[in-house]
Amino acid sequence: MSTLDPIHWEDARAMGHRMVDDMFEYLRTLPDRPAWQPMPEGVKNALQIDPPHQGTHLNMVYEEFTKNILPYPVGNIHPRFWGWAQGCGTVTGAMAEFLAASVNCMSWGGDQAGVYVEKQVLSWMKSLMGFPSDASGILTSGTSTATLIALAVIRKKYAPQETSDVGVNQSIHPLRFYCSSETHNCLTRAADITGMGKQNVVSVPVNARYEMNTALLEEKIIEDKKRRHVPACVVGTAGTIGTGAIDDLNKIADICARHGLWFHVDGAVGAVLRCSKKLSPLLSGMERADSLAFDLHKWLFVPYEAGCILIRDAELHKKTFSNPASYLALMDGGVTPQHEFFFNEYGLELSRGMKALKVWMSIKEHGLDRYGEIMEQNVSQARYLESKLQNHEELELVATGPLNTVCFRYVPKNWDTKSLNSLNKKLLVEIQERGVAVPSPFTTDGKFSLRVCITNHRTKNADLDFFLMELLKIGRELQTTKPWEA
Ligand SMILES: *Cc1c(COP(=O)(O)O)cnc(C)c1O
């Protein structure tokens, strides 16, 4: 008989213990390693071999993991990783992933723990976000997927009834979506995939604080109505990807109410700020959303991937995804009784794992208040970095927001914009390649800048000091060598 279980359980157990010990040591000693390092060609080649038909002893496979994979992650677990908007995970989250994979619950529905853990987590999320308890929701792989789900539900509501059967015809009276020019590109992608069309996502300009200009928003809605387009939804953002700006969510909610539009919020980064009593007033109006998409893998530090969509109209949500089949028939008892809950009626997937466990364990262990403290800490670290830039002779603040994001550049005297952009592009790459830190690029007003977005419970102020010190050293070096001119 052939099986994939260990032949010698004691050996396998010893191997498991070794892996756990190694990973704890790896996480404990994180700050001693570079924030990132490029993968050598040889290592990349080792990961491009033909599929093995014969097995290798697990010890050797693990050796290869420690040699070729472990040293070369993107770096987001490191205390000096501040690129894009990435979370750094937690030790408990990692352990929970192991537990979830061991139990390996296929959490589509029925009478089982996977479903009840997820329902528990979703009820916490509704409560945290100020949503009513009869709203619906589902955990997703992230905000991109959450947004896709939201757009499918919105289409169900606003498109002609037969759309689900005959497909989408957006050519005569297209559904229109409105968002600010700072909105994440997952929205246009979702509009494309759902057949709404990218050109029906109307980009509304922002004000000096990178927030949606709501007066222009209303003009665009009225204009579209005159053209017999069908205004369907306004997307507000709670924490833009560029500068962490938060749209005036109450104003947007008012406009949606006035015109009968759906109010969706992209809270990928910012929604979870409701964990902090101090910061949650910034999100005022978010609780009025018809749907809210947000991430748990960013500022809630749940290991990748974990996001969430909440939808006020649970019935409409279910109507969008429910699609009965005889092989999924519900019974009068057993594993799939009629009275139990089925997540495949609320999202894209049928087969799905127990994502909820890592969320449940983490929130239980730390408590929501602790997350709030970390977010406040990150926001004040951004202010600390900003204070270091003030009146600095060689550094210039380019853009900032109310949260955890600061964009700045290195500015030697008497350099024109074009040369400054070349210099700062090279500076960003050098800082990453020398393992100092990982900021990401951001360009506004034609100025290329280094963007620091601190969603990191491991960052200390000393990390920011070290980063600036190294940055100035490298900047001065590049300023004289000008390698981009070579
Ligand atoms: C990260 C992000 C997204 C996309 O979320 P994923 O979890 O990466 O799919 C959407 N909107 C904003 C504002 C983001 O920061």
The ligand as an SDF file (V2000), in Angstrom:
LIG
                    3D

 15 15  0  0  0  0  0  0  0  0999 V2000
   -2.7610   46.6720   -1.1070 C   0  0  0  0  0  0  0  0  0  0  0  0
   -3.9280   47.4770   -1.5370 C   0  0  0  0  0  0  0  0  0  0  0  0
   -4.9160   46.9120   -2.3490 C   0  0  0  0  0  0  0  0  0  0  0  0
   -4.8100   45.5230   -2.8910 C   0  0  0  0  0  0  0  0  0  0  0  0
   -4.9310   44.6000   -1.8580 O   0  0  0  0  0  0  0  0  0  0  0  0
   -4.2910   43.1470   -1.9700 P   0  0  0  0  0  0  0  0  0  0  0  0
   -4.4800   42.5770   -0.6160 O   0  0  0  0  0  0  0  0  0  0  0  0
   -2.8470   43.3350   -2.3200 O   0  0  0  0  0  0  0  0  0  0  0  0
   -5.0290   42.4130   -3.0180 O   0  0  0  0  0  0  0  0  0  0  0  0
   -6.0020   47.6850   -2.6570 C   0  0  0  0  0  0  0  0  0  0  0  0
   -6.1280   48.9590   -2.2230 N   0  0  0  0  0  0  0  0  0  0  0  0
   -5.1810   49.5340   -1.4540 C   0  0  0  0  0  0  0  0  0  0  0  0
   -5.3710   50.9370   -0.9850 C   0  0  0  0  0  0  0  0  0  0  0  0
   -4.0440   48.8090   -1.0870 C   0  0  0  0  0  0  0  0  0  0  0  0
   -3.1020   49.3770   -0.3260 O   0  0  0  0  0  0  0  0  0  0  0  0
  1  2  1  0
  2  3  1  0
  2 14  2  0
  3  4  1  0
  3 10  2  0
  4  5  1  0
  5  6  1  0
  6  7  2  0
  6  8  1  0
  6  9  1  0
 10 11  1  0
 11 12  2  0
 12 13  1  0
 12 14  1  0
 14 15  1  0
M  END
$$$$
